[in-house]
Amino acid sequence: ITAELPPEPLRNRIKGLLGIRPVSQATPGQNYWAPFIADATLALGTTATLVNTTYGTPKDCYVPLNGGWSDGKQVMSQLTNISFQGKSGKVGFMPNADRMPMPYSIVNLQPDGKTDVQWVTVGSWDNDKLTVQDDQIVWHG
């Protein structure tokens, strides 16, 4: 996944490169993983709170529980029922606990008209639909 411009010596040699970027990542160069880590932390914290509220707080993790967190089914049940607008976009989970698909921008490394290159959005992928403006892509060479 392309989040930042390549190092200076490579920039002009690899123009035409295609990449993807989550739509929510509007600022090229920002720490790519930070929004996802923040959202994962919030999702796990919310899930733990819901499990505690619904099933009770385990008193001792080494002793079999009576109605506590006896297995992962309670955790999965709560995790797959949460959704929120996170830092990386809309966060929600499918029944198998995979994250719901999120939209991506298709980006192309193009000359900026001066001496450098920049990422330019040339398409998108959202809800299993790919849209690409072929005439906007600058190919290498």
N, C-alpha and C positions, 0 to 999 in steps of 0.2 A: 504494500500500500504506500502510495507516495504522499508524504506529508511535508517535505521540505525540498528546497532547491538542491541540486547536487553540488558538490564542492566546486569552487571557482574554476580550477583548471579543466573540469569536464563540461562545464555548462554549454559552451558553444559547439562542442563535439557531439553532444547527444540531443540536440534540438530535434523535435519530432517524437520524443518519447511520450507514450500514453500511460496514464495512471488513473487510479481511483481515489476519491476522498469522500468521507462521509459528508453529506450536505450540511450537517450541523457544525462542521469544522470550517468556519468561514475565514479564519486567519491562517494563511500558510505560514509554516514555521513554528506554530505553537506546539507544545508538547503533545504529540499525537495520543498518547495513552492516558494522560491525566483525566480527561472527561469520562473515559470508560472505567477507570479505577474509582473515581468518585461515585459513579452510578452503581458499580458493583457493590461498593461499601454500603451505600444507601439501601440497595435491594436486599442485601444480607441482613442488615440491621432491622429493616422493616419486617422481613420474614421472621427473624428471631423474636421480635416483639409480638407478632401475631401468633406464633407458636406458643409463646409463654402465656399469652392471654387466653388462647383457646384450650391448650392442653396442660398448662401449669408449668412451673419452673422446676427442672430436675434438682433434687437436693444433693445427689451424689452420682456422678457420672459412672461410677464403678459398680453400682448396685442396680439390679433389674428394677425398673420403675413400674408402678401401678398407674397406668394411664398417662405417664409422662411422655418423654420423647423416646418411645420404645423402638422406633425405627425411622428411616428417612421419609416414610410416606406422609407424615404430618408436615415435615418441612417442605416436601415437594408440593403438597396440597396448597400450602400458603404461598409459596413462591410463585406458582403458576396463576395465582389469583390477584397478584399486585400489578399495577401499572402506574407510571408517572412520567412527567416531562422532565428528563434528566439533562445533564450537561452535554451528553452525546446524542441527544434526540429523545424520541419517545421510547421508553423502556417498558417492556412487557415480555412475558415468557409463554412459550407454547407448552402443551401438556408434557412433552419430554424434557422440559426445562431449558431448551435452546432459546436464545433470545429471539424475539420477533424480528423479522427482516427490517432493515432500515434503508432509507434512500441514500444513494451515492451519486456524486458528480463524476463524470468522466472528464479528465483533464489532460491537456496536451502542453508539452513544454515548447514554447514559441519564442522567437526573438521579440524583444520589447521595443524595437525600433531604434534603439541606441546601441549599446555595446553588451547588453546582458540578455537574459532570457527570463520568462515568467510563465507560471501555470495559467492556462486559459481554459475555462469550462467549455467543452464541446459536446456535452451530452449528459444523460442521466440514466439511472436505473432505479426504479421505484415500483413496488408491487408487481414484481416479475415482468416489468415492461422496460425494455431498453430503447432509448432514444438517442441517436447520434447525428449531429450535423456534419456529415462527411465533408462538405465543402469548407468547413471551418478548420479542419485538421491540417496542420503543417507536418509533413513527413520529412524524415531525415534524408539528406542527400541532395 
